[in-house]
Amino acid sequence: MTGPARPLAPGAEAAEAPAAGAPHRPGGGGPDGSGPAGLRGLGDGAPRRVAGAALRRLGGAMLDALLPPHCLTCDAAVASQGTLCAECFRGLHLLAPPFCQRCGVPFVHAGQGGADRTCPACAERPPAFAAARAAFRYDEGAKRLLLPFKHADRTELAGPLAAQMARAAPDLLRRAELVAPVPLHWRRLVARRYNQAALLGARLARGARKPFVPDLLRRLRATPPLGERGAADRAALLEGAFGLRPGAAALVAGRRVLLVDDVMTSGATAEACARVLLAAGAAAVDVLAAARVPDPRLQAEA
């Protein structure tokens, strides 16, 4: 018997990429993006929106009848598109306290954070970014979502992943004044054909109604895979690897930037990007990732 679908809800439609140099501001017209201020709900705008919503629901029902929805990570039938079956959902670990209030690394128990609730690494050397958060603990369950998204053209997973990221860090989204992704080097972008962090950033920015600049940062040189390297090696390899897009300093100056990535490991990439943004005049930088890799030193201490 198939288990019930679990609420890994799909996000909004993907945002159109803005022209280079222009921040993307979702919506238009009045403050809520629904038309000129003072005219919302008048005229024929509201009936059109109601009719459009009804047509989308009808289209979704017809699609489900023709192509029955399946779990995002396996072939099990589920009640609605963009959800997980019960078994796959149980394999995910949504990040919740206790975790480091600075870098977001999960703790095994609250005592590892001390009075200020920060990990030993952040206490010894505070990162350049103000705060980092993630939706999932990076383990086998999260890999079943993130690896196909990153390497197997499963770009439709951006919506469900971004929805969980928004759930995990509503405060970071509220205070963000600009959203930007961690960039790929151009050779890797050509090979992969999309930047997974930019897909997540576009969804988050559209849902939170924030400006989105997909090319704010540039990867100036290629770096080798960082997966098995320690924090010190990562930091050394990333030194000077990122830069601001020419002419983008005016977009950054005085603004709080939300940097988006798919997986945060040691924080070296986020640190390198944050330093570039702060040097360009950003007021502060926060980081939001789909998943956070636990620190093995904290796991060993437990």
C-alpha positions as CSV (number, residue, x, y, z in Angstrom):
1,M,0.0,0.0,0.0
2,T,1.3,3.4,-0.9
3,G,2.0,5.8,2.0
4,P,0.5,9.3,2.1
5,A,2.3,12.2,0.4
6,R,4.3,14.3,2.8
7,P,4.5,18.1,2.6
8,L,7.5,18.8,0.5
9,A,5.5,21.4,-1.3
10,P,6.4,22.6,-4.8
11,G,7.4,26.3,-5.1
12,A,6.2,28.9,-7.5
13,E,6.9,29.0,-11.2
14,A,10.5,29.7,-12.0
15,A,11.4,33.3,-12.4
16,E,12.5,34.6,-15.7
17,A,16.2,35.5,-15.6
18,P,16.6,39.3,-15.6
19,A,18.8,41.2,-18.0
20,A,22.4,41.5,-17.0
21,G,22.8,44.4,-14.7
22,A,19.2,44.8,-13.7
23,P,17.8,43.3,-10.5
24,H,14.7,41.2,-10.9
25,R,11.7,42.6,-9.0
26,P,8.9,40.2,-9.1
27,G,5.4,41.6,-9.5
28,G,4.5,45.1,-10.6
29,G,2.1,47.9,-10.1
30,G,1.0,48.4,-6.5
31,P,2.7,47.3,-3.4
32,D,1.4,43.7,-3.7
33,G,2.2,43.5,-7.4
34,S,-1.4,43.2,-8.3
35,G,-1.9,46.5,-10.1
36,P,-2.0,50.2,-9.4
37,A,-2.3,51.1,-5.7
38,G,-5.9,51.9,-4.8
39,L,-7.4,49.8,-7.7
40,R,-6.8,46.3,-6.3
41,G,-9.9,44.2,-6.4
42,L,-11.8,46.7,-8.7
43,G,-12.6,46.4,-12.3
44,D,-12.0,43.1,-14.0
45,G,-8.6,42.2,-12.5
46,A,-10.0,40.1,-9.6
47,P,-12.3,38.0,-11.8
48,R,-9.4,37.3,-14.2
49,R,-7.3,36.1,-11.3
50,V,-10.0,33.9,-10.0
51,A,-10.6,32.4,-13.5
52,G,-6.9,31.9,-14.0
53,A,-6.6,30.1,-10.7
54,A,-9.5,27.8,-11.6
55,L,-8.0,27.0,-15.0
56,R,-4.7,26.2,-13.4
57,R,-6.4,23.8,-10.9
58,L,-8.3,22.2,-13.8
59,G,-5.1,21.8,-15.8
60,G,-3.4,20.3,-12.9
61,A,-6.2,17.8,-12.3
62,M,-6.1,16.8,-16.0
63,L,-2.3,16.4,-15.9
64,D,-2.6,14.2,-12.8
65,A,-5.2,12.0,-14.5
66,L,-3.0,11.6,-17.6
67,L,0.3,11.4,-15.7
68,P,-0.3,10.2,-12.1
69,P,2.0,12.0,-9.7
70,H,5.0,10.1,-8.3
71,C,7.3,10.7,-5.4
72,L,10.1,13.2,-6.2
73,T,12.8,10.6,-5.4
74,C,11.2,7.2,-6.2
75,D,8.4,5.7,-8.3
76,A,5.8,5.4,-5.5
77,A,2.4,7.0,-6.3
78,V,1.6,10.1,-4.2
79,A,-1.5,12.3,-3.8
80,S,-0.1,15.4,-5.6
81,Q,2.8,16.6,-7.7
82,G,5.9,17.8,-5.9
83,T,5.7,15.7,-2.8
84,L,7.5,12.7,-1.3
85,C,6.1,9.3,-0.3
86,A,6.1,8.5,3.4
87,E,9.2,6.3,3.1
88,C,11.3,8.9,1.3
89,F,10.1,11.7,3.6
90,R,11.2,9.7,6.7
91,G,14.7,9.6,5.2
92,L,15.0,13.4,5.2
93,H,16.3,15.3,8.3
94,L,14.9,18.8,8.4
95,L,17.4,21.1,10.3
96,A,16.0,22.5,13.5
97,P,17.7,23.7,16.7
98,P,20.2,23.1,18.1
99,F,22.5,24.5,15.5
100,C,25.2,27.2,15.4
101,Q,23.5,30.6,15.3
102,R,26.3,31.9,13.1
103,C,27.2,29.2,10.5
104,G,24.1,26.9,10.9
105,V,26.1,23.7,11.5
106,P,23.9,21.2,13.3
107,F,24.8,20.3,16.9
108,V,24.3,16.8,18.4
109,H,23.1,18.5,21.6
110,A,22.6,22.1,22.8
111,G,25.6,22.0,25.1
112,Q,27.9,22.1,22.1
113,G,26.9,25.7,21.4
114,G,27.7,27.1,24.8
115,A,26.0,30.3,26.1
116,D,26.1,32.1,22.8
117,R,24.9,29.0,20.8
118,T,27.9,29.2,18.4
119,C,30.2,26.4,17.3
120,P,33.8,26.4,18.4
121,A,35.0,27.3,14.9
122,C,32.8,30.4,14.8
123,A,33.7,31.4,18.3
124,E,37.4,31.2,17.5
125,R,37.2,32.9,14.1
126,P,33.8,34.5,13.3
127,P,32.9,34.2,9.6
128,A,32.4,37.3,7.4
129,F,28.8,36.4,6.8
130,A,26.3,37.3,9.5
131,A,24.3,34.1,9.6
132,A,23.8,30.9,7.6
133,R,20.9,28.5,7.5
134,A,19.9,25.4,5.6
135,A,16.7,23.3,5.1
136,F,18.2,19.8,5.4
137,R,21.0,17.9,7.0
138,Y,23.2,16.7,4.2
139,D,22.9,12.9,4.4
140,E,21.7,10.0,2.3
141,G,18.1,11.3,2.3
142,A,19.1,14.8,1.2
143,K,21.4,13.4,-1.5
144,R,18.5,11.6,-3.1
145,L,17.1,15.1,-3.8
146,L,20.2,17.2,-4.3
147,L,22.4,14.9,-6.5
148,P,19.8,14.5,-9.3
149,F,19.0,18.2,-9.1
150,K,22.7,19.1,-9.4
151,H,23.9,16.5,-11.9
152,A,21.0,14.8,-13.6
153,D,18.9,17.7,-15.1
154,R,16.2,17.4,-12.5
155,T,15.6,21.1,-12.5
156,E,12.0,20.7,-11.4
157,L,13.3,19.9,-7.9
158,A,14.2,23.6,-7.5
159,G,10.6,24.5,-6.5
160,P,10.2,21.9,-3.6
161,L,13.8,22.6,-2.4
162,A,13.3,26.3,-2.4
163,A,10.0,26.0,-0.5
164,Q,11.8,24.1,2.3
165,M,14.6,26.7,2.3
166,A,12.1,29.5,2.8
167,R,10.5,27.5,5.6
168,A,13.9,27.1,7.3
169,A,14.9,30.8,7.2
170,P,12.0,33.2,7.0
171,D,14.0,35.8,9.0
172,L,16.8,35.8,6.5
173,L,14.4,36.2,3.6
174,R,12.6,39.0,5.4
175,R,15.7,41.1,6.0
176,A,17.3,40.4,2.6
177,E,17.4,43.4,0.2
178,L,19.0,41.5,-2.7
179,V,19.3,37.8,-3.5
180,A,22.3,36.3,-5.4
181,P,23.5,32.8,-6.1
182,V,27.0,31.3,-5.6
183,P,28.4,31.4,-9.2
184,L,29.7,28.5,-11.3
185,H,32.9,28.9,-13.4
186,W,31.9,29.4,-17.0
187,R,33.3,26.0,-18.1
188,R,31.3,24.1,-15.5
189,L,28.2,26.2,-16.4
190,V,28.6,25.2,-20.1
191,A,29.0,21.5,-19.1
192,R,26.0,21.5,-16.7
193,R,23.9,24.0,-18.7
194,Y,22.5,25.6,-15.5
195,N,23.6,26.9,-12.2
196,Q,21.6,25.0,-9.5
197,A,22.1,27.8,-7.0
198,A,20.7,30.3,-9.4
199,L,17.5,28.2,-9.9
200,L,17.0,28.1,-6.1
201,G,17.7,31.8,-5.8
202,A,15.2,32.7,-8.5
203,R,12.5,30.7,-6.7
204,L,13.3,32.2,-3.3
205,A,13.5,35.8,-4.6
206,R,10.2,35.4,-6.4
207,G,8.4,33.9,-3.4
208,A,9.8,36.6,-1.1
209,R,9.3,39.4,-3.6
210,K,13.0,40.4,-3.4
211,P,15.3,41.7,-6.2
212,F,17.3,38.8,-7.7
213,V,20.6,39.3,-9.5
214,P,21.8,35.9,-10.9
215,D,25.2,37.2,-12.2
216,L,26.1,39.5,-9.3
217,L,29.2,37.4,-8.5
218,R,31.6,35.8,-11.0
219,R,33.9,32.8,-10.6
220,L,37.2,34.2,-11.8
221,R,39.0,30.9,-12.0
222,A,38.1,27.2,-11.9
223,T,38.8,25.3,-8.7
224,P,39.2,21.6,-8.2
225,P,36.4,19.6,-6.5
226,L,36.4,20.5,-2.9
227,G,34.3,17.5,-1.6
228,E,37.0,15.7,0.4
229,R,39.2,18.6,1.4
230,G,39.5,20.1,4.8
231,A,38.5,23.6,5.7
232,A,42.0,25.1,5.5
233,D,42.5,23.5,2.0
234,R,39.2,24.8,0.8
235,A,39.9,28.3,2.0
236,A,43.3,28.4,0.3
237,L,41.9,27.1,-3.0
238,L,39.1,29.7,-3.0
239,E,41.3,32.6,-2.3
240,G,40.7,35.1,-5.1
241,A,38.4,32.8,-6.9
242,F,35.4,35.1,-6.8
243,G,34.8,38.7,-8.0
244,L,31.9,41.1,-8.4
245,R,30.4,41.5,-11.9
246,P,31.8,44.7,-13.5
247,G,29.4,47.6,-12.8
248,A,27.5,45.8,-10.0
249,A,29.0,47.7,-7.1
250,A,26.0,50.2,-7.1
251,L,23.6,47.3,-6.7
252,V,25.4,46.0,-3.6
253,A,26.3,49.2,-1.8
254,G,24.5,49.6,1.5
255,R,22.3,46.5,0.9
256,R,21.9,43.3,2.9
257,V,22.6,40.4,0.4
258,L,21.2,36.9,0.7
259,L,23.7,34.4,-0.8
260,V,22.1,31.2,-2.0
261,D,23.8,27.8,-2.6
262,D,22.7,24.1,-2.8
263,V,25.1,22.6,-0.3
264,M,27.2,24.3,2.4
265,T,30.1,22.1,3.7
266,S,32.8,24.0,5.6
267,G,31.5,27.5,4.7
268,A,34.7,28.3,2.8
269,T,32.8,29.2,-0.4
270,A,30.2,31.3,1.5
271,E,33.1,33.0,3.3
272,A,35.0,33.9,0.1
273,C,31.8,35.2,-1.6
274,A,30.8,37.2,1.5
275,R,34.2,38.9,1.6
276,V,33.9,40.1,-2.0
277,L,30.4,41.5,-1.3
278,L,31.4,43.2,1.9
279,A,34.5,44.7,0.1
280,A,32.1,46.1,-2.5
281,G,30.0,47.9,0.2
282,A,27.3,45.4,1.1
283,A,25.8,46.2,4.5
284,A,25.8,42.5,5.5
285,V,25.7,39.0,3.9
286,D,23.5,36.1,5.0
287,V,23.7,32.6,3.5
288,L,20.9,30.2,2.7
289,A,21.6,26.6,1.5
290,A,19.4,23.6,0.7
291,A,21.5,21.4,2.9
292,R,24.3,21.7,5.5
293,V,27.0,19.1,6.0
294,P,27.6,18.3,9.7
295,D,31.0,19.0,11.2
296,P,32.6,15.6,11.9
297,R,34.4,17.0,14.9
298,L,31.1,17.9,16.6
299,Q,29.7,14.4,15.7
300,A,32.8,12.8,17.2
301,E,32.6,14.8,20.4
302,A,29.1,13.5,21.1
